[in-house]
């Protein structure tokens, strides 16, 4: 049974959401480079130290759901039903993430990211971290002693599927096409026989 968050956790989450929402609004209104950390803190009515206790960098403000996405991906690998194959579970989660990121409301955010070298670089490092976490989760779920090349490759392909599909004319079809290739590759690897 899940214990509901206490008052302190709820307040902390609300402050984090307020800061992220304020930052995103300011970035979209004025431009990412035109807004500083102090601007965000002042507009959100928090101290700069409070902002940094929730977000490690200015770039992290844009990717506020980063940790949630990473956890969703690793849970897709580790909490699937006992006989559910790995690749379809990952495909299902990537579909959900792509739907979220291709919604009409997300278009201005992705345009802002594409226009900013700092945000593109941050997103790339975030994707690599997600792939590492997913590879570790896959290897752990399969009972492998270390993250194998196959686990790392499949994790990278899954993360790249998200990025490629997000940019495609038909994101849903792109996810399916990419995952057919991922599934074929996974089928010929040793760990796939356990997944």
GUPATOR-293027 format. One record per residue (C-alpha): residue number from 1; residue in one letter; x, y, z. Coordinates in Angstrom, 3 decimals, padded with zeros to 6 digits. Example, Ala and Ser with C-alpha at 12.3 -4.5 7.8 and 13.67 -1.06 7.14 Angstrom:
BEGIN
atom i = 1&aa = A&xx = 012.300&yy = -004.500&zz = 007.800;
atom i = 2&aa = S&xx = 013.670&yy = -001.060&zz = 007.140;
This chain:
BEGIN
atom i = 1&aa = X&xx = 000.000&yy = 000.000&zz = 000.000;
atom i = 2&aa = X&xx = 001.295&yy = 003.444&zz = -000.953;
atom i = 3&aa = X&xx = 001.453&yy = 005.985&zz = 001.840;
atom i = 4&aa = X&xx = 000.167&yy = 009.407&zz = 000.750;
atom i = 5&aa = X&xx = 002.772&yy = 012.167&zz = 000.947;
atom i = 6&aa = X&xx = 002.855&yy = 014.210&zz = 004.120;
atom i = 7&aa = X&xx = 002.304&yy = 017.936&zz = 004.400;
atom i = 8&aa = X&xx = 006.006&yy = 018.731&zz = 004.050;
atom i = 9&aa = X&xx = 006.353&yy = 016.641&zz = 000.876;
atom i = 10&aa = X&xx = 003.208&yy = 018.199&zz = -000.619;
atom i = 11&aa = X&xx = 004.489&yy = 021.700&zz = 000.132;
atom i = 12&aa = X&xx = 007.892&yy = 020.885&zz = -001.352;
atom i = 13&aa = X&xx = 006.279&yy = 019.470&zz = -004.512;
atom i = 14&aa = X&xx = 004.030&yy = 022.534&zz = -004.834;
atom i = 15&aa = X&xx = 007.027&yy = 024.874&zz = -004.523;
atom i = 16&aa = X&xx = 008.935&yy = 022.878&zz = -007.126;
atom i = 17&aa = X&xx = 005.969&yy = 022.978&zz = -009.505;
atom i = 18&aa = X&xx = 005.488&yy = 026.720&zz = -008.930;
atom i = 19&aa = X&xx = 009.159&yy = 027.420&zz = -009.732;
atom i = 20&aa = X&xx = 009.117&yy = 025.231&zz = -012.865;
atom i = 21&aa = X&xx = 005.841&yy = 026.704&zz = -014.110;
atom i = 22&aa = X&xx = 007.063&yy = 030.241&zz = -013.538;
atom i = 23&aa = X&xx = 010.362&yy = 029.545&zz = -015.288;
atom i = 24&aa = X&xx = 008.696&yy = 027.978&zz = -018.308;
atom i = 25&aa = X&xx = 006.257&yy = 030.888&zz = -018.625;
atom i = 26&aa = X&xx = 009.090&yy = 033.428&zz = -018.448;
atom i = 27&aa = X&xx = 011.270&yy = 031.484&zz = -020.889;
atom i = 28&aa = X&xx = 008.445&yy = 031.275&zz = -023.424;
atom i = 29&aa = X&xx = 007.463&yy = 034.929&zz = -022.985;
atom i = 30&aa = X&xx = 010.928&yy = 036.499&zz = -023.028;
atom i = 31&aa = X&xx = 013.206&yy = 033.854&zz = -024.500;
atom i = 32&aa = X&xx = 015.352&yy = 031.352&zz = -022.646;
atom i = 33&aa = X&xx = 018.578&yy = 033.366&zz = -022.829;
atom i = 34&aa = X&xx = 016.883&yy = 036.603&zz = -021.727;
atom i = 35&aa = X&xx = 015.726&yy = 035.172&zz = -018.391;
atom i = 36&aa = X&xx = 018.117&yy = 034.604&zz = -015.503;
atom i = 37&aa = X&xx = 017.824&yy = 032.473&zz = -012.392;
atom i = 38&aa = X&xx = 017.232&yy = 035.581&zz = -010.263;
atom i = 39&aa = X&xx = 014.345&yy = 036.571&zz = -012.556;
atom i = 40&aa = X&xx = 012.718&yy = 033.176&zz = -012.056;
atom i = 41&aa = X&xx = 013.219&yy = 033.224&zz = -008.285;
atom i = 42&aa = X&xx = 011.803&yy = 036.748&zz = -007.958;
atom i = 43&aa = X&xx = 008.770&yy = 035.964&zz = -010.114;
atom i = 44&aa = X&xx = 008.109&yy = 032.709&zz = -008.218;
atom i = 45&aa = X&xx = 008.602&yy = 034.574&zz = -004.919;
atom i = 46&aa = X&xx = 011.314&yy = 032.231&zz = -003.647;
atom i = 47&aa = X&xx = 014.940&yy = 032.705&zz = -002.703;
atom i = 48&aa = X&xx = 017.594&yy = 031.758&zz = -005.241;
atom i = 49&aa = X&xx = 018.832&yy = 029.147&zz = -002.747;
atom i = 50&aa = X&xx = 015.325&yy = 027.654&zz = -002.651;
atom i = 51&aa = X&xx = 015.294&yy = 027.463&zz = -006.433;
atom i = 52&aa = X&xx = 018.651&yy = 025.674&zz = -006.414;
atom i = 53&aa = X&xx = 017.461&yy = 023.266&zz = -003.726;
atom i = 54&aa = X&xx = 014.875&yy = 022.066&zz = -006.271;
atom i = 55&aa = X&xx = 016.796&yy = 022.465&zz = -009.549;
atom i = 56&aa = X&xx = 020.519&yy = 022.017&zz = -010.107;
atom i = 57&aa = X&xx = 020.699&yy = 024.364&zz = -013.094;
atom i = 58&aa = X&xx = 018.757&yy = 026.749&zz = -015.283;
atom i = 59&aa = X&xx = 018.448&yy = 024.025&zz = -017.927;
atom i = 60&aa = X&xx = 016.876&yy = 021.656&zz = -015.389;
atom i = 61&aa = X&xx = 013.975&yy = 024.107&zz = -015.035;
atom i = 62&aa = X&xx = 012.922&yy = 023.305&zz = -018.603;
atom i = 63&aa = X&xx = 013.164&yy = 019.551&zz = -018.061;
atom i = 64&aa = X&xx = 011.239&yy = 019.533&zz = -014.781;
atom i = 65&aa = X&xx = 009.791&yy = 016.054&zz = -015.425;
atom i = 66&aa = X&xx = 013.192&yy = 014.512&zz = -016.138;
atom i = 67&aa = X&xx = 013.279&yy = 012.293&zz = -013.031;
atom i = 68&aa = X&xx = 009.696&yy = 011.160&zz = -013.597;
atom i = 69&aa = X&xx = 010.461&yy = 010.120&zz = -017.182;
atom i = 70&aa = X&xx = 013.557&yy = 008.215&zz = -016.082;
atom i = 71&aa = X&xx = 011.612&yy = 006.384&zz = -013.373;
atom i = 72&aa = X&xx = 008.798&yy = 005.537&zz = -015.783;
atom i = 73&aa = X&xx = 011.277&yy = 003.962&zz = -018.193;
atom i = 74&aa = X&xx = 013.038&yy = 001.898&zz = -015.548;
atom i = 75&aa = X&xx = 009.699&yy = 000.794&zz = -014.062;
atom i = 76&aa = X&xx = 008.568&yy = -000.316&zz = -017.530;
atom i = 77&aa = X&xx = 011.519&yy = -002.710&zz = -017.545;
atom i = 78&aa = X&xx = 011.313&yy = -003.895&zz = -013.946;
atom i = 79&aa = X&xx = 007.635&yy = -003.970&zz = -012.995;
atom i = 80&aa = X&xx = 006.110&yy = -005.635&zz = -016.021;
atom i = 81&aa = X&xx = 004.004&yy = -008.768&zz = -015.567;
atom i = 82&aa = X&xx = 006.016&yy = -011.997&zz = -015.111;
atom i = 83&aa = X&xx = 005.441&yy = -013.219&zz = -018.671;
atom i = 84&aa = X&xx = 005.283&yy = -009.837&zz = -020.394;
atom i = 85&aa = X&xx = 008.222&yy = -009.445&zz = -022.792;
atom i = 86&aa = X&xx = 010.588&yy = -006.539&zz = -022.243;
atom i = 87&aa = X&xx = 010.433&yy = -004.801&zz = -025.616;
atom i = 88&aa = X&xx = 006.616&yy = -004.419&zz = -025.779;
atom i = 89&aa = X&xx = 006.673&yy = -002.976&zz = -022.248;
atom i = 90&aa = X&xx = 009.272&yy = -000.420&zz = -023.316;
atom i = 91&aa = X&xx = 007.328&yy = 000.341&zz = -026.514;
atom i = 92&aa = X&xx = 004.209&yy = 001.053&zz = -024.481;
atom i = 93&aa = X&xx = 006.063&yy = 003.504&zz = -022.223;
atom i = 94&aa = X&xx = 007.844&yy = 005.242&zz = -025.113;
atom i = 95&aa = X&xx = 004.461&yy = 005.669&zz = -026.844;
atom i = 96&aa = X&xx = 003.142&yy = 007.397&zz = -023.702;
atom i = 97&aa = X&xx = 006.184&yy = 009.671&zz = -023.458;
atom i = 98&aa = X&xx = 005.996&yy = 010.580&zz = -027.144;
atom i = 99&aa = X&xx = 002.278&yy = 011.400&zz = -026.838;
atom i = 100&aa = X&xx = 003.088&yy = 013.698&zz = -023.920;
atom i = 101&aa = X&xx = 005.909&yy = 015.459&zz = -025.779;
atom i = 102&aa = X&xx = 004.090&yy = 015.834&zz = -029.092;
atom i = 103&aa = X&xx = 000.942&yy = 017.369&zz = -027.631;
atom i = 104&aa = X&xx = 000.148&yy = 020.773&zz = -029.122;
atom i = 105&aa = X&xx = 001.012&yy = 022.524&zz = -025.856;
atom i = 106&aa = X&xx = 004.550&yy = 021.081&zz = -025.996;
atom i = 107&aa = X&xx = 005.417&yy = 022.503&zz = -029.438;
atom i = 108&aa = X&xx = 006.635&yy = 025.922&zz = -028.194;
atom i = 109&aa = X&xx = 008.802&yy = 024.229&zz = -025.570;
atom i = 110&aa = X&xx = 010.493&yy = 021.981&zz = -028.136;
atom i = 111&aa = X&xx = 011.047&yy = 024.970&zz = -030.442;
atom i = 112&aa = X&xx = 012.745&yy = 026.761&zz = -027.547;
atom i = 113&aa = X&xx = 014.916&yy = 023.704&zz = -026.848;
atom i = 114&aa = X&xx = 015.920&yy = 023.413&zz = -030.512;
atom i = 115&aa = X&xx = 016.915&yy = 027.089&zz = -030.587;
atom i = 116&aa = X&xx = 019.147&yy = 026.874&zz = -027.510;
atom i = 117&aa = X&xx = 022.535&yy = 025.112&zz = -027.671;
atom i = 118&aa = X&xx = 022.590&yy = 024.885&zz = -023.847;
atom i = 119&aa = X&xx = 019.190&yy = 023.164&zz = -023.757;
atom i = 120&aa = X&xx = 020.085&yy = 020.785&zz = -026.599;
atom i = 121&aa = X&xx = 023.284&yy = 019.820&zz = -024.792;
atom i = 122&aa = X&xx = 021.405&yy = 019.314&zz = -021.524;
atom i = 123&aa = X&xx = 018.816&yy = 017.149&zz = -023.272;
atom i = 124&aa = X&xx = 021.558&yy = 015.002&zz = -024.806;
atom i = 125&aa = X&xx = 023.208&yy = 014.439&zz = -021.411;
atom i = 126&aa = X&xx = 019.783&yy = 013.655&zz = -019.944;
atom i = 127&aa = X&xx = 019.119&yy = 011.058&zz = -022.663;
atom i = 128&aa = X&xx = 022.471&yy = 009.379&zz = -022.006;
atom i = 129&aa = X&xx = 021.712&yy = 009.253&zz = -018.273;
atom i = 130&aa = X&xx = 018.262&yy = 007.781&zz = -018.970;
atom i = 131&aa = X&xx = 019.822&yy = 005.154&zz = -021.234;
atom i = 132&aa = X&xx = 022.347&yy = 004.198&zz = -018.537;
atom i = 133&aa = X&xx = 019.600&yy = 003.898&zz = -015.912;
atom i = 134&aa = X&xx = 017.426&yy = 001.860&zz = -018.250;
atom i = 135&aa = X&xx = 020.321&yy = -000.454&zz = -019.174;
atom i = 136&aa = X&xx = 021.056&yy = -001.063&zz = -015.493;
atom i = 137&aa = X&xx = 017.358&yy = -001.746&zz = -014.809;
atom i = 138&aa = X&xx = 017.172&yy = -004.224&zz = -017.708;
atom i = 139&aa = X&xx = 020.317&yy = -006.052&zz = -016.593;
atom i = 140&aa = X&xx = 019.142&yy = -006.163&zz = -012.972;
atom i = 141&aa = X&xx = 015.709&yy = -007.423&zz = -014.010;
atom i = 142&aa = X&xx = 017.321&yy = -010.210&zz = -016.035;
atom i = 143&aa = X&xx = 019.623&yy = -011.139&zz = -013.168;
atom i = 144&aa = X&xx = 022.767&yy = -010.305&zz = -015.073;
atom i = 145&aa = X&xx = 025.851&yy = -009.541&zz = -012.988;
atom i = 146&aa = X&xx = 026.648&yy = -006.377&zz = -014.944;
atom i = 147&aa = X&xx = 025.155&yy = -004.191&zz = -017.625;
atom i = 148&aa = X&xx = 025.840&yy = -006.069&zz = -020.848;
atom i = 149&aa = X&xx = 026.438&yy = -004.515&zz = -024.226;
atom i = 150&aa = X&xx = 023.072&yy = -005.864&zz = -025.373;
atom i = 151&aa = X&xx = 021.252&yy = -004.196&zz = -022.451;
atom i = 152&aa = X&xx = 023.058&yy = -000.921&zz = -023.071;
atom i = 153&aa = X&xx = 022.326&yy = -001.021&zz = -026.798;
atom i = 154&aa = X&xx = 018.622&yy = -001.776&zz = -026.337;
atom i = 155&aa = X&xx = 018.339&yy = 001.007&zz = -023.750;
atom i = 156&aa = X&xx = 020.024&yy = 003.497&zz = -026.106;
atom i = 157&aa = X&xx = 017.794&yy = 002.414&zz = -028.990;
atom i = 158&aa = X&xx = 014.684&yy = 002.870&zz = -026.828;
atom i = 159&aa = X&xx = 015.758&yy = 006.346&zz = -025.744;
atom i = 160&aa = X&xx = 016.668&yy = 007.281&zz = -029.323;
atom i = 161&aa = X&xx = 013.277&yy = 005.968&zz = -030.475;
atom i = 162&aa = X&xx = 011.676&yy = 008.586&zz = -028.258;
atom i = 163&aa = X&xx = 013.735&yy = 011.373&zz = -029.835;
atom i = 164&aa = X&xx = 013.330&yy = 010.196&zz = -033.425;
atom i = 165&aa = X&xx = 009.594&yy = 009.638&zz = -033.066;
atom i = 166&aa = X&xx = 009.084&yy = 013.031&zz = -031.469;
atom i = 167&aa = X&xx = 010.544&yy = 014.612&zz = -034.616;
atom i = 168&aa = X&xx = 008.638&yy = 012.394&zz = -037.104;
atom i = 169&aa = X&xx = 005.579&yy = 013.424&zz = -039.115;
atom i = 170&aa = X&xx = 003.685&yy = 010.470&zz = -037.590;
atom i = 171&aa = X&xx = 005.203&yy = 009.871&zz = -034.126;
atom i = 172&aa = X&xx = 003.047&yy = 006.840&zz = -033.281;
atom i = 173&aa = X&xx = 003.967&yy = 005.053&zz = -036.516;
atom i = 174&aa = X&xx = 007.622&yy = 005.969&zz = -036.007;
atom i = 175&aa = X&xx = 007.656&yy = 004.390&zz = -032.525;
atom i = 176&aa = X&xx = 006.173&yy = 001.182&zz = -033.930;
atom i = 177&aa = X&xx = 008.633&yy = 001.090&zz = -036.835;
atom i = 178&aa = X&xx = 011.627&yy = 001.678&zz = -034.585;
atom i = 179&aa = X&xx = 010.485&yy = -000.874&zz = -032.031;
atom i = 180&aa = X&xx = 010.090&yy = -003.553&zz = -034.719;
atom i = 181&aa = X&xx = 013.813&yy = -003.081&zz = -035.354;
atom i = 182&aa = X&xx = 014.588&yy = -003.051&zz = -031.622;
atom i = 183&aa = X&xx = 012.603&yy = -006.240&zz = -031.111;
atom i = 184&aa = X&xx = 014.409&yy = -007.985&zz = -033.966;
atom i = 185&aa = X&xx = 017.782&yy = -006.968&zz = -032.512;
atom i = 186&aa = X&xx = 016.783&yy = -008.029&zz = -028.995;
atom i = 187&aa = X&xx = 015.597&yy = -011.431&zz = -030.225;
atom i = 188&aa = X&xx = 019.053&yy = -012.357&zz = -031.486;
atom i = 189&aa = X&xx = 020.844&yy = -011.472&zz = -028.240;
atom i = 190&aa = X&xx = 021.466&yy = -013.883&zz = -025.401;
atom i = 191&aa = X&xx = 019.718&yy = -011.823&zz = -022.691;
atom i = 192&aa = X&xx = 016.559&yy = -011.635&zz = -024.814;
atom i = 193&aa = X&xx = 015.875&yy = -015.292&zz = -024.157;
atom i = 194&aa = X&xx = 015.395&yy = -014.460&zz = -020.450;
atom i = 195&aa = X&xx = 013.273&yy = -011.326&zz = -020.977;
